[in-house]
């Protein structure tokens, strides 16, 4: 059973890492939106293409725009923080129980 525990611990670590990276990508997207960035820049296009699917869903589901201020990145970061504080520790505890 220790193999399953080690596997779950590795999955928890990867999920935690990916959520952290995605949170920084969202922050980068928000910072880029404040300046007049070139929309044809590959970095700007990457940030937009990676974040827009989730941010667009949040914008459609909730009226989060307040006077031109888009709060969907904040909501997505809160969701990521929830997953990091709930899902990752749960997986780690399951892994510890199996190991």
MDTraj code that builds the backbone (N, CA, C; nanometers):
import mdtraj as md
import numpy as np

residues = "UNK UNK UNK UNK UNK UNK UNK UNK UNK UNK UNK UNK UNK UNK UNK UNK UNK UNK UNK UNK UNK UNK UNK UNK UNK UNK UNK UNK UNK UNK UNK UNK UNK UNK UNK UNK UNK UNK UNK UNK UNK UNK UNK UNK UNK UNK UNK UNK UNK UNK UNK UNK UNK UNK UNK UNK UNK UNK UNK UNK UNK UNK UNK UNK UNK UNK UNK UNK UNK UNK UNK UNK UNK UNK UNK UNK UNK UNK UNK UNK UNK UNK UNK UNK UNK UNK UNK UNK UNK UNK UNK UNK UNK UNK UNK UNK UNK UNK UNK".split()
xyz = np.array([
    [0.0799, -0.1198, 0.0000],
    [0.0000, 0.0000, 0.0000],
    [0.0847, 0.1270, 0.0000],
    [0.2119, 0.1154, 0.0377],
    [0.2961, 0.2342, 0.0416],
    [0.3163, 0.2933, -0.0978],
    [0.3025, 0.2101, -0.2025],
    [0.3157, 0.2610, -0.3395],
    [0.2005, 0.3560, -0.3710],
    [0.0800, 0.3168, -0.3315],
    [-0.0358, 0.4039, -0.3541],
    [-0.0222, 0.5331, -0.2738],
    [0.0311, 0.5232, -0.1517],
    [0.0524, 0.6426, -0.0701],
    [0.1538, 0.7361, -0.1325],
    [0.2635, 0.6787, -0.1816],
    [0.3643, 0.7612, -0.2490],
    [0.3092, 0.8240, -0.3758],
    [0.2267, 0.7484, -0.4481],
    [0.1665, 0.8018, -0.5702],
    [0.0753, 0.9206, -0.5378],
    [-0.0092, 0.9053, -0.4348],
    [-0.0983, 1.0156, -0.3958],
    [-0.0195, 1.1365, -0.3467],
    [0.0889, 1.1128, -0.2752],
    [0.1718, 1.2248, -0.2294],
    [0.2337, 1.2976, -0.3482],
    [0.2770, 1.2224, -0.4488],
    [0.3339, 1.2851, -0.5686],
    [0.2275, 1.3631, -0.6452],
    [0.1076, 1.3058, -0.6562],
    [-0.0022, 1.3757, -0.7245],
    [-0.0360, 1.5045, -0.6511],
    [-0.0389, 1.4994, -0.5180],
    [-0.0679, 1.6203, -0.4385],
    [0.0384, 1.7270, -0.4626],
    [0.1638, 1.6859, -0.4684],
    [0.2714, 1.7823, -0.4936],
    [0.2613, 1.8448, -0.6315],
    [0.2294, 1.7630, -0.7323],
    [0.2158, 1.8148, -0.8693],
    [0.0972, 1.9090, -0.8795],
    [-0.0149, 1.8728, -0.8187],
    [-0.1332, 1.9597, -0.8217],
    [-0.1028, 2.0925, -0.7530],
    [-0.0348, 2.0868, -0.6391],
    [0.0008, 2.2093, -0.5684],
    [0.0906, 2.2979, -0.6544],
    [0.1900, 2.2382, -0.7189],
    [0.2805, 2.3135, -0.8058],
    [0.2056, 2.3759, -0.9236],
    [0.1211, 2.2976, -0.9900],
    [0.0480, 2.3486, -1.1063],
    [-0.0489, 2.4599, -1.0681],
    [-0.1140, 2.4458, -0.9533],
    [-0.2037, 2.5524, -0.9088],
    [-0.1270, 2.6802, -0.8780],
    [-0.0088, 2.6673, -0.8186],
    [0.0735, 2.7853, -0.7903],
    [0.1184, 2.8532, -0.9195],
    [0.1636, 2.7745, -1.0156],
    [0.2056, 2.8310, -1.1448],
    [0.0883, 2.9006, -1.2130],
    [-0.0285, 2.8365, -1.2113],
    [-0.1447, 2.8966, -1.2777],
    [-0.1871, 3.0254, -1.2078],
    [-0.1736, 3.0299, -1.0763],
    [-0.2065, 3.1530, -1.0043],
    [-0.1137, 3.2663, -1.0485],
    [0.0148, 3.2379, -1.0665],
    [0.1078, 3.3413, -1.1126],
    [0.0798, 3.3805, -1.2565],
    [0.0331, 3.2870, -1.3376],
    [-0.0051, 3.3206, -1.4753],
    [-0.1241, 3.4163, -1.4735],
    [-0.2199, 3.3921, -1.3856],
    [-0.3356, 3.4815, -1.3735],
    [-0.2907, 3.6199, -1.3271],
    [-0.2006, 3.6249, -1.2316],
    [-0.1488, 3.7540, -1.1853],
    [-0.0773, 3.8258, -1.2994],
    [0.0012, 3.7524, -1.3766],
    [0.0675, 3.8111, -1.4935],
    [-0.0320, 3.8660, -1.5937],
    [-0.1390, 3.7920, -1.6164],
    [-0.2434, 3.8382, -1.7087],
    [-0.3073, 3.9659, -1.6579],
    [-0.3319, 3.9729, -1.5275],
    [-0.3932, 4.0932, -1.4710],
    [-0.2994, 4.2131, -1.4847],
    [-0.1715, 4.1937, -1.4588],
    [-0.0750, 4.3029, -1.4714],
    [-0.0643, 4.3484, -1.6160],
    [-0.0613, 4.2544, -1.7094],
    [-0.0540, 4.2880, -1.8526],
    [-0.1778, 4.3677, -1.8953],
    [-0.2932, 4.3381, -1.8344],
    [-0.4148, 4.4091, -1.8737],
    [-0.4132, 4.5550, -1.8287],
    [-0.3298, 4.5896, -1.7316],
    [-0.3231, 4.7273, -1.6833],
    [-0.2404, 4.8172, -1.7737],
    [-0.1516, 4.7585, -1.8524],
    [-0.0672, 4.8370, -1.9414],
    [-0.1120, 4.8132, -2.0855],
    [-0.0663, 4.8956, -2.1726],
    [-0.1026, 4.8831, -2.3131],
    [-0.0033, 4.7880, -2.3814],
    [-0.0221, 4.6584, -2.3570],
    [0.0686, 4.5579, -2.4119],
    [0.0327, 4.5264, -2.5564],
    [0.1321, 4.4882, -2.6327],
    [0.1121, 4.4501, -2.7722],
    [0.0347, 4.3190, -2.7780],
    [-0.0861, 4.3182, -2.8369],
    [-0.1643, 4.1940, -2.8396],
    [-0.1038, 4.0852, -2.9278],
    [-0.0058, 4.1191, -3.0088],
    [0.0591, 4.0205, -3.0956],
    [0.1858, 3.9625, -3.0333],
    [0.2217, 4.0112, -2.9160],
    [0.3365, 3.9573, -2.8448],
    [0.3057, 3.8131, -2.8039],
    [0.3985, 3.7197, -2.8274],
    [0.3711, 3.5790, -2.7935],
    [0.3423, 3.5555, -2.6453],
    [0.4067, 3.6316, -2.5581],
    [0.3816, 3.6139, -2.4149],
    [0.2407, 3.6596, -2.3796],
    [0.2009, 3.7734, -2.4339],
    [0.0670, 3.8255, -2.4077],
    [-0.0372, 3.7293, -2.4627],
    [-0.0147, 3.6780, -2.5805],
    [-0.1092, 3.5819, -2.6398],
    [-0.1162, 3.4541, -2.5576],
    [-0.0001, 3.4056, -2.5082],
    [0.0013, 3.2862, -2.4246],
    [-0.0798, 3.3081, -2.2968],
    [-0.0558, 3.4217, -2.2288],
    [-0.1281, 3.4507, -2.1054],
    [-0.2785, 3.4574, -2.1299],
    [-0.3173, 3.5183, -2.2408],
    [-0.4586, 3.5299, -2.2726],
    [-0.5192, 3.3925, -2.3023],
    [-0.4526, 3.3123, -2.3851],
    [-0.5069, 3.1828, -2.4257],
    [-0.5147, 3.0840, -2.3095],
    [-0.4228, 3.0945, -2.2151],
    [-0.4217, 3.0005, -2.1035],
    [-0.5254, 3.0371, -1.9974],
    [-0.5505, 3.1657, -1.9792],
    [-0.6395, 3.2081, -1.8711],
    [-0.7830, 3.2365, -1.9155],
    [-0.8025, 3.2709, -2.0388],
    [-0.9356, 3.3141, -2.0828],
    [-1.0438, 3.2069, -2.0696],
    [-1.0159, 3.0781, -2.0939],
    [-1.1251, 2.9806, -2.0781],
    [-1.1898, 2.9829, -1.9389],
    [-1.1111, 2.9861, -1.8339],
    [-1.1685, 2.9885, -1.6990],
    [-1.2218, 3.1262, -1.6608],
    [-1.1471, 3.2305, -1.6970],
    [-1.1945, 3.3653, -1.6644],
    [-1.3239, 3.3970, -1.7395],
    [-1.3352, 3.3515, -1.8634],
    [-1.4581, 3.3736, -1.9403],
    [-1.5774, 3.3033, -1.8780],
    [-1.5555, 3.1829, -1.8266],
    [-1.6653, 3.1112, -1.7591],
    [-1.7104, 3.1845, -1.6340],
    [-1.6145, 3.2375, -1.5596],
    [-1.6505, 3.3120, -1.4381],
    [-1.7267, 3.4382, -1.4749],
    [-1.6819, 3.5080, -1.5784],
    [-1.7519, 3.6305, -1.6219],
    [-1.8949, 3.6015, -1.6662],
    [-1.9148, 3.4882, -1.7345],
    [-2.0502, 3.4525, -1.7791],
    [-2.1379, 3.4084, -1.6629],
    [-2.0802, 3.3403, -1.5636],
    [-2.1590, 3.2872, -1.4527],
    [-2.1948, 3.3941, -1.3501],
    [-2.1042, 3.4880, -1.3269],
    [-2.1262, 3.5882, -1.2241],
    [-2.1076, 3.7280, -1.2812],
    [-2.1917, 3.8197, -1.2414],
    [-2.1698, 3.9590, -1.2835],
    [-2.0610, 4.0221, -1.1981],
    [-1.9357, 3.9984, -1.2356],
    [-1.8244, 4.0401, -1.1505],
    [-1.7596, 4.1706, -1.1938],
    [-1.8130, 4.2363, -1.2926],
    [-1.7549, 4.3627, -1.3371],
    [-1.8203, 4.4764, -1.2600],
    [-1.7378, 4.5533, -1.1929],
    [-1.7884, 4.6653, -1.1149],
    [-1.7301, 4.7938, -1.1698],
    [-1.8067, 4.8634, -1.2487],
    [-1.7609, 4.9910, -1.3021],
    [-1.6374, 4.9794, -1.3887],
    [-1.6303, 4.8764, -1.4701],
    [-1.5163, 4.8563, -1.5574],
    [-1.4033, 4.7770, -1.4936],
    [-1.4174, 4.7429, -1.3673],
    [-1.3164, 4.6646, -1.2972],
    [-1.3549, 4.5174, -1.3031],
    [-1.2706, 4.4376, -1.3658],
    [-1.2977, 4.2953, -1.3819],
    [-1.2449, 4.2197, -1.2602],
    [-1.3339, 4.1598, -1.1846],
    [-1.2953, 4.0874, -1.0640],
    [-1.2810, 3.9372, -1.0853],
    [-1.2960, 3.8905, -1.2081],
    [-1.2864, 3.7466, -1.2333],
    [-1.1490, 3.6891, -1.1986],
    [-1.0357, 3.7600, -1.2210],
    [-0.9081, 3.7033, -1.1752],
    [-0.9018, 3.6851, -1.0236],
    [-0.9603, 3.7772, -0.9496],
    [-0.9602, 3.7660, -0.8042],
    [-1.0402, 3.6435, -0.7608],
    [-1.1546, 3.6231, -0.8226],
    [-1.2379, 3.5077, -0.7898],
    [-1.1654, 3.3781, -0.8234],
    [-1.0984, 3.3733, -0.9381],
    [-1.0255, 3.2531, -0.9766],
    [-0.9080, 3.2272, -0.8823],
    [-0.8403, 3.3312, -0.8378],
    [-0.7310, 3.3130, -0.7419],
    [-0.7846, 3.2613, -0.6084],
    [-0.9001, 3.3089, -0.5662],
    [-0.9609, 3.2587, -0.4422],
    [-0.9968, 3.1106, -0.4574],
    [-1.0471, 3.0721, -0.5733],
    [-1.0785, 2.9308, -0.5981],
    [-0.9510, 2.8470, -0.5930],
    [-0.8445, 2.8955, -0.6533],
    [-0.7169, 2.8230, -0.6506],
    [-0.6664, 2.8109, -0.5075],
    [-0.6763, 2.9184, -0.4298],
    [-0.6314, 2.9127, -0.2903],
    [-0.7150, 2.8134, -0.2101],
    [-0.8440, 2.8050, -0.2377],
    [-0.9286, 2.7063, -0.1713],
    [-0.8836, 2.5653, -0.2063],
    [-0.8582, 2.5416, -0.3339],
    [-0.8125, 2.4081, -0.3745],
    [-0.6790, 2.3731, -0.3104],
    [-0.5905, 2.4713, -0.2987],
    [-0.4607, 2.4460, -0.2365],
    [-0.4735, 2.4204, -0.0857],
    [-0.5730, 2.4779, -0.0233],
    [-0.5871, 2.4577, 0.1213],
    [-0.6806, 2.3426, 0.1559],
    [-0.7548, 2.2900, 0.0595],
    [-0.8459, 2.1787, 0.0865],
    [-0.8036, 2.0508, 0.0145],
    [-0.7900, 2.0584, -0.1167],
    [-0.7638, 1.9386, -0.1971],
    [-0.6244, 1.8822, -0.1719],
    [-0.5236, 1.9667, -0.1754],
    [-0.3854, 1.9190, -0.1603],
    [-0.3621, 1.8571, -0.0223],
    [-0.4019, 1.9221, 0.0888],
    [-0.3828, 1.8563, 0.2190],
    [-0.4633, 1.7272, 0.2333],
    [-0.5814, 1.7224, 0.1736],
    [-0.6610, 1.6000, 0.1789],
    [-0.5891, 1.4858, 0.1094],
    [-0.5333, 1.5134, -0.0087],
    [-0.4580, 1.4101, -0.0784],
    [-0.3346, 1.3681, 0.0013],
    [-0.2688, 1.4630, 0.0631],
    [-0.1504, 1.4303, 0.1434],
    [-0.1866, 1.3462, 0.2653],
    [-0.2995, 1.3766, 0.3289],
    [-0.3431, 1.2967, 0.4436],
    [-0.3821, 1.1554, 0.4003],
    [-0.4474, 1.1439, 0.2844],
    [-0.4785, 1.0107, 0.2316],
    [-0.3506, 0.9339, 0.2034],
    [-0.2519, 1.0014, 0.1469],
    [-0.1251, 0.9368, 0.1173],
    [-0.0566, 0.8919, 0.2461],
    [-0.0629, 0.9757, 0.3487],
    [-0.0010, 0.9402, 0.4766],
    [-0.0722, 0.8195, 0.5383],
    [-0.2040, 0.8139, 0.5231],
    [-0.2796, 0.7011, 0.5765],
    [-0.2499, 0.5702, 0.5047],
    [-0.2202, 0.5799, 0.3760],
    [-0.1888, 0.4589, 0.2989],
    [-0.0445, 0.4146, 0.3183],
    [0.0417, 0.5087, 0.3535],
    [0.1838, 0.4782, 0.3653],
    [0.2161, 0.4248, 0.4984],
])
top = md.Topology()
chain = top.add_chain()
for i, resn in enumerate(residues, 1):
    res = top.add_residue(resn, chain, resSeq=i)
    for name in ("N", "CA", "C"):
        top.add_atom(name, md.element.get_by_symbol(name[0]), res)
traj = md.Trajectory(xyz[None], top)
